[in-house]
Amino acid sequence: MNPDYVIVGAGSAGCVVARRLVDAGARVVLLEAGPRDLHPWIHIPAGILKLLYHPKLNWNYKSEGETGTAGRAIHWPRGKTLGGSSSINGMLYIRGDGSDYDAWAQAGCRGWSYDEVLPYFRKSETYVSGQGETRGATGPLQVEDYRTILPLTHRFVEAAQEAGHRFREDLNGYERTGVGYSQMSRIGRRRGSTAQTFLAGVKKSPLLQVVTEALASRLLFEGQRCVGVAYEKGGVAQEVRAGKEVILAGGTVNSPHLLQISGIGPAEHLKSIGVEPIHNLPGVGANLSDHYCARVSHRVKDAISINQLSRGMRLAWEGMRFVFEGRGALTFGVSSAQAFAMSREGLASSDIQLLFSPASYDPLKFGALETKPGMTIACSIARPESRGTIMAQSPDPRQAPLIRPNYMSAENDVRVIVEGVRMARKVFEQPAFQANSAGETLPGRDVQTDAEIAQFARETGNTVYHPVGVCKMGPADDPMAVVDPRLKVRGIAGLRVIDASVMPAVTTANTNSTAIMIGEKGADMILEDRKAG
């Protein structure tokens, strides 16, 4: 095939772009470094715990040890298969606050205000649990409420209201301050990745060629124009050229990394690792923004948690429910309810996200459920001010870049996470939880002062897996902007970045729905430019 467009990365945004371009009659080659999404754990929602360290379906990146994490390296799962991280994530569908997008527009990203991106959120989804002026009814991505809700989740929603959080029927409106039940991207009982929703609709089209296990090694240029991609498949070096554009959709780690090893990025750094600069673009790899959280856990009495359902005969029963009813514990994602709140008076919108799970986790083994029943509230810094970097270490595409998130380096982030822990404790203290709480296990009652809570967060906290920002979108007068508001790489023709890395800052909530929206809007921009000639 002689494609019009070459897309690097078949993840949350890449599959969306491929679908929309093929629908419009364009010829597309889609390169994916991982294998096809055939593994059964991908399609069982609760299989996320099996995918966190999967050697073939996960890039298994890790951050550098830093002060904000008490010297710990943090595991960074990233999807390496069709669907990308939408094939291994917790499946939560939650849009950022409307003010997130209005802030992008106010900072010079014209066309990205809430009112302007809302049509793309609606276009992408079919919300099967209800309708409304902010929800979609015809999109490839099916979004629905939890089919099975454990009583502990109801107790959390009740307790949060007792603690002063207002109830919201739908957390996907313009404003989300308050408490409500989570929504998931699912196809019936199965995970609804972008591969199984968007890409599935065109997988048999002669206009689309999907090349899996194809590791992009560098971009190809003629002068200051990107004309194609070099990649390796089965140990054989190959090239594919684009008639119109190359689109990077590798995600927050892989997109800046490929730009850098191809010669686009901060020139002095590129020279230091043996890469000849093609275009000095200092913002590539800078402005890394991510959600960081600390967890408050309680032991459970007189109630069922996921911990019990994940073992022995109960697990076998849940397996039968999944197969024959499409319900039960195997349909669960990572958080069944959540609350958004303000850490202090005077804020315009929420800066804390509390994510409830009727489960608790082994503090010494990341991702492993405890054997005893438990429940957890993860306290996330929803609007982090800390910024980090992702930088290539060498020209070798197989060598992972250095990831330095710089978590909790901003003083306000420390204040917010301390307040989040106190807020979670207050929720657990409410009457709705009294019959089922057997006491706090994390942080533990010996952790009380602000300094103690902050240190607990440094020593035990984790990412919420929402890194963005390292190919920042911005106006022409922003020297750190990597792409313009039409997602074109500054100073290079024929090249765009369309994925979560273009977000100027992380949204107030989980980022997968926003990455999908970026894919929708980015594809629309490409097609507009194609029509204009």
Salt bridges, closest charged atoms under 4 A:
ASP4 OD1 - ARG27 NH2 3.00
ASP23 OD2 - ARG19 NE 2.93
ASP23 OD2 - ARG20 NH1 3.92
ASP100 OD1 - ARG383 NH1 3.08
GLU125 OE2 - ARG95 NH2 2.77
GLU125 OE1 - ARG135 NH2 2.84
GLU144 OE2 - ARG147 NE 2.82
GLU144 OE2 - ARG186 NH2 2.65
GLU158 OE2 - ARG155 NH2 2.86
ASP170 OD2 - ARG135 NH1 2.96
GLU175 OE2 - ARG168 NH2 3.82
GLU222 OE2 - ARG241 NH1 3.30
GLU232 OE1 - ARG398 NH2 2.32
GLU239 OE2 - ARG218 NH2 3.80
GLU239 OE1 - ARG241 NH2 3.94
GLU245 OE1 - ARG496 NE 2.57
GLU268 OE2 - LYS271 NZ 3.74
GLU318 OE1 - ARG321 NH1 3.89
GLU325 OE1 - ARG321 NE 3.48
GLU370 OE1 - ARG299 NH1 3.01
GLU429 OE2 - ARG445 NH2 3.88
GLU440 OE2 - ARG425 NH2 2.77
GLU440 OE1 - ARG445 NH2 3.92
ASP450 OD1 - ARG422 NH2 2.70
ASP478 OD2 - LYS472 NZ 2.91
GLU520 OE2 - ARG20 NH2 2.78
GLU520 OE1 - LYS123 NZ 3.95
GLU528 OE1 - ARG486 NH2 2.91
ASP529 OD1 - ARG486 NH2 3.17
ASP529 OD2 - LYS488 NZ 3.50
ASP529 OD2 - ARG496 NH2 2.62
